[in-house]
Amino acid sequence: MKGAKIRRLEELLTHLKEGRYRIGPHVAKHMVQEGFTELDVIQATQWGRELAVYPEDQRMLVLGYMAFPPRLRLPLHVVLEYAQPRWVDIVTAFIPREPHRVYSRARVAALVCFDGEVEKVRWVRPRFLTEDQIPR
């Protein structure tokens, strides 16, 4: 998109703090698969820094950290879309293998399954439970 306004992370943090954000299905998939929470995503963004800005897509890649007391910090990448003026879309979040690597637009598109499909998340019960042991 030509002439798209570049917004900075500091401006988007206001939306996150006020709860004006949406979490996409791709984030939910990674939360289940990788074991982090919505709070981890928000805190990592608040304590993070812009790693890359993609003005053509009105998105940015943020490198933040999940903090586990007393001294453990795990990196978390968060992709934010700022096309809407009054809220932020959290497109995806994932634990990176190479935290300080800047991804190309093509790679970010691949990371968020840019093909328009909705991610399917399947819930399963623990294997050791039988049908009659499931709480109702």
N, C-alpha and C positions, 0 to 999 in steps of 0.2 A: 504494500500500500504506500503510494508516494505521498510524501508530506505528513506522514503519521507522526504524531507528537511522541517524543521520547519522554517517559516518566521515570523518575528515580525511585529507588527503594524507599527512601525516607518518606516520600509522598504516599506510597502504597501502605506503609506501616500504619498510618492513621486508619485506613479502611479495615485492616486486620484487627487492630485493637478495639475498634467499635463493632466488630462482628459482621462487617459488610463484605463477606467473601462467600464463595461457593467452592465446594470440594467436588472435583470431578470423579467419575467412576474409575479412572486409571489410578488415582491416589488411593482409593479404597482397596483396589486390588493389591497394590504394593504394601499397604498397611497390614493386610491380612497375611500376605506372603512373607514379609520381612519383619513383622512384629513391632511396628511403631504406631503411635497414636496421632490423632488430630492435634492434640496439645504439643506433641513433639514437633510436628510440622510448623505450627504457629510460632513456637519458641525458637526453632532453628531459623526461621525467617526473620524474627525480630532481632536475633543476635548475629545474623549473617551479614554477608556482603554480596554485592553484585559480582558475579563471575563473568557474565556475558549478557549483553542486551541485543535483542533481535528486533529492531524497529519495524522491519517489514511485516512481522507477525504480531507486533505489539506485545512481545513477551520478553521475559528476562529469566536467566538462570541464576539462582541464589545458592551460595555455599554457606550452610549453617551447620550447627552442631547440636546433637542431642546430648544433654549433660546428665551424667549418672554420678551422684555423689559417692565418694568424696572427690575423685580426680579423673574419672573416665569421661572422655568426650568422643562421640562417634560422629563422623561427617554425615550430612544429609543434604542432597541436592533437591531444590524445590524450583519448579517452573511456574512462574506467575504470568497470567495474561491480563493486561491492563487496558483492553480495548474499550471497556465500559467506563464512563467517567465516575460512577458512584460506587463501584465495588470492584473486587479483584477475583478473578477465577484462579484457583489453584489447580493447574492442569495435571501435574504429576509431582511425585516426590519419590525419591529412591536413595538407597545407600550406595554411593559410588565406589567403584573399585579404585579409581584414580581421582581423589577429591579435588585436586587443583587443576584438572584438565578442563579446558574450554571446549565444548562440543560445537560442531558445525550445525547450521540450520537443518541440514539433512538428517543428522544424527538425532537432534532434538525431536524432529518430526517422527523418526522411527521410534524413539523412546515413548512417545505419547500415542502411538498407533494412529497416525494422522489419516488413516483410511476411512474414518467416520464411524467405525464399528464401536458399539458399546462393549466394554469389557464384561466378561461373564465371570462372576465370582460364585463359586459353589461351596456351600456349607456342608460339612460332613460331621457326623458324630464320632467320638472316639471308637476305635475298633473293638475295645474290650467290652463295650456295653451291648447288651442284647435288647430287643424290642421292649421287653417287659421291665427293663431297668431304666428306661428313659423317663425322666421326671415330666409330669404332665401338669 
